[in-house]
Amino acid sequence: MKDKKDTKESAFPMRINKYLALKKYSTRRGADEIIKKNQVFINGKLAALGDKVQESDKVEVKFRVKPTAFVYFAYNKLKGTAITGINDAESSPDIFPVSALDKESHGLMIMTNDGRITDRLLSSAYVHEKEYVVTTRNTLRGSFKRKMEEGVKLEDGEIVKCKVKIMDDTRFRVILMGEKRHQLRRMCAALFQEVRYIECVRIMNIMLGNLQEGARREIKGEELKTFLHELGLG
């Protein structure tokens, strides 16, 4: 197996478990297990945990492996809860959350066993729409919408623009094109608005809709096809 395809969008050198996950042999955790079993070789030499591969390297797995069946869920995270895996008897231990939500935020997050989408959704190097409903403790200032859309200068000097729709005196919808941790809270603070709640209602084409708090639904069919295509994986 040569590593010429499916990895051109990723940086080399690359950790061997990430490479195997991108090639759909397994999740990163599963890749570590087959490496421990001495079944992975790089340029004819036995691979070890933590090894890195270059684009020109030849990577081989010395047994037939059924590619991991990736699954994707939309999950409605509760307020005040830490981000953890889906805790029920039907869930695979390899399923993990991919979310920029902090403990005090709630709403839509993606759960999956596909390690390829982590960087695509969370890294500022990729631009994808995420939509939130924000509730503030104090009344929104008359200039708030204009200043948010013109661009808010954060403490690190970065200027962030967004789209805003005012819902009432203390609530607004906002669409961000990529984001950094706590960015929305910092934007509001820069404009003297104190945040009470942040709810994620959309990630790209995936909608929270009427999904109950703490519940999940599988992402599949055309919805999944569009999601993966927009991430560059379909």
C-alpha positions as CSV (number, residue, x, y, z in Angstrom):
1,M,0.0,0.0,0.0
2,K,1.4,3.3,-1.0
3,D,0.4,6.6,0.6
4,K,-0.1,8.7,-2.5
5,K,-3.9,9.1,-2.3
6,D,-6.4,10.3,0.3
7,T,-3.7,12.0,2.3
8,K,-2.6,14.8,0.1
9,E,-4.6,17.3,2.2
10,S,-2.7,16.3,5.4
11,A,0.7,17.4,6.5
12,F,3.7,15.1,6.4
13,P,5.5,13.8,8.4
14,M,2.4,12.2,9.9
15,R,2.0,9.9,12.9
16,I,1.5,6.3,11.8
17,N,-1.8,5.9,13.7
18,K,-3.2,9.0,12.0
19,Y,-2.1,7.7,8.6
20,L,-3.8,4.4,9.1
21,A,-7.0,6.1,10.3
22,L,-7.0,8.3,7.1
23,K,-6.5,5.2,5.0
24,K,-9.6,3.7,6.8
25,Y,-7.8,0.7,8.3
26,S,-9.1,1.7,11.8
27,T,-9.5,4.5,14.2
28,R,-6.3,5.9,15.7
29,R,-6.9,3.9,18.8
30,G,-7.4,0.7,16.7
31,A,-4.2,1.6,14.7
32,D,-2.2,1.6,18.0
33,E,-3.5,-1.9,18.7
34,I,-2.4,-3.4,15.4
35,I,1.0,-1.6,15.7
36,K,1.4,-3.2,19.1
37,K,0.7,-6.6,17.5
38,N,3.6,-6.1,15.1
39,Q,1.4,-6.1,12.0
40,V,2.4,-2.7,10.6
41,F,5.6,-2.0,8.5
42,I,7.1,1.2,7.2
43,N,9.5,0.6,4.3
44,G,9.8,-3.0,5.3
45,K,10.7,-2.3,8.9
46,L,8.4,-3.0,11.9
47,A,6.5,0.1,13.0
48,A,6.5,1.3,16.6
49,L,4.0,3.5,18.4
50,G,4.7,7.1,17.7
51,D,6.6,6.5,14.4
52,K,6.0,9.1,11.7
53,V,5.8,8.5,7.9
54,Q,6.7,10.7,5.0
55,E,4.7,10.9,1.8
56,S,7.2,8.8,-0.1
57,D,7.2,6.0,2.5
58,K,5.7,2.6,1.9
59,V,3.3,1.5,4.6
60,E,2.0,-2.1,4.8
61,V,-0.4,-4.0,7.1
62,K,0.5,-7.7,7.1
63,F,-3.0,-9.0,7.3
64,R,-6.4,-8.4,5.7
65,V,-8.3,-5.8,7.7
66,K,-11.9,-4.9,7.1
67,P,-12.1,-1.1,6.9
68,T,-13.6,0.6,9.9
69,A,-17.3,1.3,9.5
70,F,-17.6,5.0,10.3
71,V,-20.7,6.3,12.1
72,Y,-21.8,9.9,12.7
73,F,-24.3,11.2,15.2
74,A,-25.9,14.6,15.9
75,Y,-26.0,15.0,19.7
76,N,-27.7,17.6,21.8
77,K,-25.3,18.4,24.6
78,L,-26.9,19.5,27.9
79,K,-26.0,22.8,29.7
80,G,-23.3,22.5,32.3
81,T,-22.0,19.1,31.3
82,A,-18.5,18.2,30.2
83,I,-18.0,16.9,26.7
84,T,-17.8,13.1,26.9
85,G,-18.7,10.1,24.7
86,I,-22.2,8.8,24.2
87,N,-22.8,6.7,27.2
88,D,-25.2,3.8,26.3
89,A,-24.9,0.1,25.7
90,E,-25.1,0.4,22.0
91,S,-22.2,2.8,21.6
92,S,-18.7,1.8,20.4
93,P,-15.9,2.8,22.8
94,D,-14.3,4.4,19.7
95,I,-17.0,7.0,19.4
96,F,-15.8,10.4,20.5
97,P,-17.1,14.0,20.5
98,V,-16.0,16.6,17.9
99,S,-17.0,20.0,19.3
100,A,-15.9,23.5,20.1
101,L,-18.5,23.8,22.9
102,D,-17.2,24.6,26.3
103,K,-18.8,23.1,29.5
104,E,-21.3,26.0,29.9
105,S,-22.5,26.0,26.3
106,H,-25.0,23.5,24.9
107,G,-26.6,22.3,21.8
108,L,-25.5,20.5,18.7
109,M,-22.2,18.6,18.5
110,I,-21.0,15.7,16.3
111,M,-20.2,12.3,17.7
112,T,-18.2,9.9,15.5
113,N,-15.5,7.3,15.3
114,D,-14.0,9.0,12.2
115,G,-10.8,10.7,13.3
116,R,-10.4,12.4,9.9
117,I,-13.1,15.0,10.7
118,T,-11.5,16.4,13.9
119,D,-9.1,18.8,12.3
120,R,-11.6,19.7,9.5
121,L,-14.3,20.8,12.0
122,L,-12.1,22.4,14.8
123,S,-9.0,23.8,13.0
124,S,-9.1,27.5,12.0
125,A,-7.3,26.3,8.8
126,Y,-10.7,25.1,7.5
127,V,-13.7,27.4,7.0
128,H,-17.2,26.0,7.7
129,E,-20.4,27.7,8.9
130,K,-21.5,27.2,12.5
131,E,-24.7,28.8,13.8
132,Y,-25.5,29.7,17.4
133,V,-28.3,31.3,19.4
134,V,-26.8,33.5,22.1
135,T,-28.6,34.8,25.2
136,T,-27.1,37.8,27.0
137,R,-27.5,38.9,30.6
138,N,-27.8,42.6,29.6
139,T,-29.9,44.2,26.9
140,L,-28.2,44.2,23.5
141,R,-26.8,47.6,22.6
142,G,-28.3,49.4,19.5
143,S,-24.9,49.2,17.8
144,F,-24.3,45.6,18.6
145,K,-25.3,44.0,15.3
146,R,-23.4,46.6,13.2
147,K,-20.2,46.2,15.2
148,M,-20.3,42.4,15.2
149,E,-20.8,42.3,11.4
150,E,-18.1,45.0,10.8
151,G,-15.6,42.9,12.8
152,V,-14.7,42.6,16.4
153,K,-11.0,43.1,17.4
154,L,-10.0,40.6,20.0
155,E,-7.3,40.9,22.6
156,D,-4.8,39.0,20.3
157,G,-5.3,41.6,17.6
158,E,-7.4,39.3,15.4
159,I,-10.5,40.9,13.8
160,V,-13.4,38.5,13.5
161,K,-16.5,39.1,11.3
162,C,-19.8,37.3,11.4
163,K,-23.5,37.5,10.4
164,V,-26.0,38.5,13.1
165,K,-29.8,38.4,13.4
166,I,-31.3,40.1,16.5
167,M,-34.1,38.0,17.9
168,D,-35.2,40.1,20.9
169,D,-33.6,42.4,23.5
170,T,-31.3,39.7,24.9
171,R,-31.0,37.1,22.1
172,F,-29.4,36.9,18.7
173,R,-28.4,34.4,16.1
174,V,-24.9,34.4,14.8
175,I,-23.1,32.6,12.0
176,L,-19.3,32.1,12.4
177,M,-17.0,30.9,9.6
178,G,-14.7,28.8,11.7
179,E,-13.8,29.7,15.2
180,K,-11.3,29.4,18.1
181,R,-12.1,28.3,21.6
182,H,-14.3,30.8,23.6
183,Q,-14.2,33.1,20.5
184,L,-17.9,34.0,20.7
185,R,-17.8,34.8,24.4
186,R,-14.7,37.0,23.7
187,M,-16.4,38.8,20.9
188,C,-19.4,39.6,23.1
189,A,-17.2,40.7,25.9
190,A,-15.3,43.1,23.6
191,L,-18.7,44.8,22.9
192,F,-19.7,44.9,26.6
193,Q,-22.3,42.2,26.3
194,E,-22.3,39.5,29.0
195,V,-23.2,36.0,27.8
196,R,-25.7,33.9,29.7
197,Y,-26.2,31.0,27.3
198,I,-24.7,29.8,24.0
199,E,-26.6,27.1,22.0
200,C,-25.2,25.6,18.8
201,V,-28.1,25.0,16.4
202,R,-26.2,24.2,13.2
203,I,-22.9,22.8,12.0
204,M,-22.6,23.2,8.3
205,N,-25.7,21.4,6.9
206,I,-26.4,19.5,10.1
207,M,-29.3,21.0,12.0
208,L,-30.1,20.6,15.8
209,G,-33.8,20.9,15.0
210,N,-36.1,19.4,17.6
211,L,-33.6,17.0,19.0
212,Q,-34.2,16.6,22.7
213,E,-31.4,17.5,25.2
214,G,-29.2,14.5,25.8
215,A,-30.6,12.7,22.7
216,R,-28.8,11.7,19.5
217,R,-29.8,10.8,15.9
218,E,-27.7,9.2,13.2
219,I,-26.5,11.3,10.4
220,K,-27.0,9.3,7.2
221,G,-28.2,9.4,3.6
222,E,-28.0,12.6,1.6
223,E,-27.4,14.6,4.8
224,L,-24.2,12.6,5.5
225,K,-23.1,12.7,1.8
226,T,-23.4,16.5,1.8
227,F,-21.6,16.8,5.2
228,L,-18.6,14.7,4.1
229,H,-18.4,16.3,0.7
230,E,-18.2,19.8,2.3
231,L,-15.4,18.5,4.5
232,G,-13.6,17.2,1.5
233,L,-14.0,13.6,2.4
234,G,-16.8,12.6,0.1
